[in-house]
Amino acid sequence: MSSVPVRSPHSYQTLVLNADGRPLKLWPLSLIPASDAVVAQLRDRIISVESWEGAYFRSESLSVPVPKVAMLRHYAPISGEPTFCRRSILLRDRYRCQYCGERFPSEALTFDHVIPRSKGGKTVWTNILTACLGCNGAKGSQDARHSGRKGVAGSFRPLKQPRRPTAAELLRAGLEFLPNEVRLNWGDFLYWGTELEP
């Protein structure tokens, strides 16, 4: 008879929701070690919403279910403005080279200045696109073109013009790229605020 290995309660993670029921962050997801969640729960900072089945932190005098989902007792204000950073640009462009149209892992993507820095282009939302190494190297210090076919390697016409995304757009993009394990474990708590398709 084979025995199933017992998982340590310290190996679990807890999804942290704001007091309004939405995750604090989606990309990366607001997960913390379950042991930290129990400490916050004992300090009355969070409320456990759901626990991992059959998992407990135990001491001589206490047995606490391992929280799977926890909610802050007090609302934490979240900035409505997206942060101008690599992660946000990759999400805005959906990990896709904006010149050839192919999707790549993050390490195979660079940032291209639509108006090159050598010609006065700034590093701002409206001048940065994701580009694969091949397209970025071939484009070099040329300006992006505004004619020709979009999504064709070597045409250097962007799929779309770069712009500042809204926080909601980045939220939707973040949901697209969550691993299946995350969707299975916490999916019920991640999609409450997204619009339903008609």
C-alpha positions in Angstrom: 0.0 0.0 0.0 1.5 3.3 -1.1 1.1 6.4 1.0 0.5 9.9 -0.3 3.2 12.3 0.9 1.9 14.8 3.4 2.4 18.3 2.2 3.9 20.8 4.7 1.6 23.7 5.6 4.6 25.9 4.9 4.5 24.9 1.2 1.1 26.6 0.6 0.4 30.0 -0.7 -2.5 32.4 0.1 -4.2 34.7 -2.3 -4.7 38.2 -0.7 -7.8 40.2 -1.6 -8.4 43.8 -0.9 -11.3 44.6 1.4 -13.5 45.0 -1.7 -12.9 41.4 -2.7 -10.5 42.1 -5.6 -6.9 40.9 -5.7 -4.3 43.5 -4.7 -2.3 42.7 -7.8 -2.8 40.3 -10.8 0.6 40.3 -12.5 2.2 39.0 -10.5 -0.7 37.7 -8.5 -0.9 38.9 -4.9 0.1 35.6 -3.3 2.0 35.3 0.0 3.3 32.3 1.9 0.5 30.8 3.9 2.5 31.1 7.1 2.6 34.9 6.6 -1.2 34.9 6.1 -1.7 33.0 9.4 0.5 35.6 11.2 -1.6 38.4 9.7 -4.8 36.6 10.6 -3.7 36.1 14.2 -2.9 39.8 14.3 -6.4 40.6 13.0 -5.2 42.2 9.8 -6.9 39.7 7.4 -9.9 37.4 7.4 -9.6 33.9 6.0 -12.2 33.5 3.2 -11.3 29.9 2.2 -8.9 27.3 3.5 -6.8 24.6 1.9 -8.7 21.3 2.4 -7.1 19.2 5.2 -4.1 21.5 5.8 -3.5 23.0 9.2 -0.8 24.8 11.1 -0.6 23.2 14.5 1.0 24.0 17.9 0.4 22.6 21.3 -2.5 24.9 22.0 -3.7 25.9 18.5 -4.8 24.5 15.2 -5.3 26.9 12.4 -6.5 26.0 8.9 -4.1 27.0 6.2 -5.7 30.0 4.4 -6.1 29.6 0.6 -7.8 33.0 0.2 -7.7 35.9 2.7 -9.2 39.4 2.6 -7.7 42.5 4.2 -9.9 43.9 7.0 -9.3 47.5 5.8 -9.3 48.7 2.3 -5.8 49.4 0.9 -5.9 52.2 -1.7 -4.5 51.1 -5.1 -3.1 53.5 -7.6 -5.3 53.8 -10.7 -2.3 54.8 -12.9 -0.3 51.9 -14.5 3.4 51.9 -13.7 5.7 52.6 -16.7 7.8 49.5 -16.4 8.9 46.4 -18.4 6.1 44.2 -17.1 3.4 46.8 -18.0 4.7 47.3 -21.5 4.9 43.5 -22.1 1.3 43.1 -20.9 0.1 46.1 -22.9 1.6 44.5 -26.1 0.6 41.0 -25.1 4.1 39.6 -25.3 4.0 40.2 -29.1 6.6 41.8 -31.3 4.8 44.8 -32.7 6.6 44.5 -36.0 6.4 40.9 -37.1 3.4 40.0 -34.9 4.9 36.9 -33.3 4.4 36.1 -29.6 7.7 35.6 -27.6 8.7 34.8 -24.1 9.7 38.0 -22.2 13.4 37.3 -22.4 13.2 37.3 -26.2 11.6 40.7 -26.4 13.3 44.1 -26.3 11.9 47.6 -26.3 12.0 49.6 -29.5 11.8 53.4 -29.7 9.3 54.2 -32.5 11.2 57.5 -32.9 14.8 56.4 -32.1 16.6 58.0 -29.3 19.3 59.1 -31.7 16.6 61.3 -33.4 15.3 62.7 -30.1 12.8 60.0 -29.2 11.9 59.7 -25.6 11.4 56.7 -23.4 7.7 57.2 -22.7 4.5 55.1 -23.2 3.8 56.7 -26.6 7.2 55.9 -28.0 8.0 52.4 -26.8 6.9 49.1 -28.4 7.9 45.5 -27.7 10.0 44.1 -30.5 11.7 40.7 -31.0 15.5 40.7 -31.2 15.5 40.2 -34.9 13.1 43.0 -35.8 14.7 45.4 -33.3 18.2 44.7 -34.7 17.0 45.0 -38.3 15.1 48.3 -37.6 18.1 49.8 -35.9 17.9 53.6 -35.8 15.2 53.9 -38.5 11.9 55.5 -37.7 8.9 53.1 -37.6 7.0 53.3 -40.8 3.4 54.4 -41.1 2.7 52.7 -44.4 3.0 49.1 -45.7 1.6 46.0 -44.2 1.3 45.5 -40.5 2.7 42.4 -38.8 5.2 41.6 -41.6 8.8 41.1 -40.6 11.0 43.8 -42.2 8.1 46.2 -42.9 8.6 48.1 -39.6 5.0 49.2 -39.5 3.8 48.6 -36.0 0.7 46.5 -35.3 -0.6 49.5 -33.3 0.6 52.8 -32.1 2.0 52.8 -28.6 -0.1 54.5 -25.9 -0.5 54.6 -22.2 -2.8 51.7 -21.2 -5.5 52.0 -18.5 -5.2 50.0 -15.3 -8.3 48.0 -16.5 -6.5 47.0 -19.8 -3.5 45.8 -17.9 -5.8 43.9 -15.5 -7.5 42.1 -18.4 -4.1 41.4 -20.0 -2.7 40.0 -16.7 -5.7 37.6 -16.5 -4.8 36.2 -20.0 -1.3 35.2 -18.9 -2.0 33.5 -15.5 -0.8 29.9 -15.4 -3.4 27.1 -15.4 -2.5 26.1 -11.8 -3.4 29.6 -10.6 -6.7 29.6 -12.6 -7.6 26.2 -11.0 -6.7 27.2 -7.5 -8.0 30.8 -7.4 -10.0 31.4 -10.6 -13.3 32.0 -8.7 -11.7 35.0 -7.0 -10.0 36.5 -10.0 -12.7 37.3 -12.5 -15.4 39.0 -10.5 -14.6 42.5 -11.8 -14.2 41.6 -15.5 -16.9 42.4 -18.0 -18.9 39.5 -19.3 -19.2 39.0 -23.0 -22.8 39.5 -24.4 
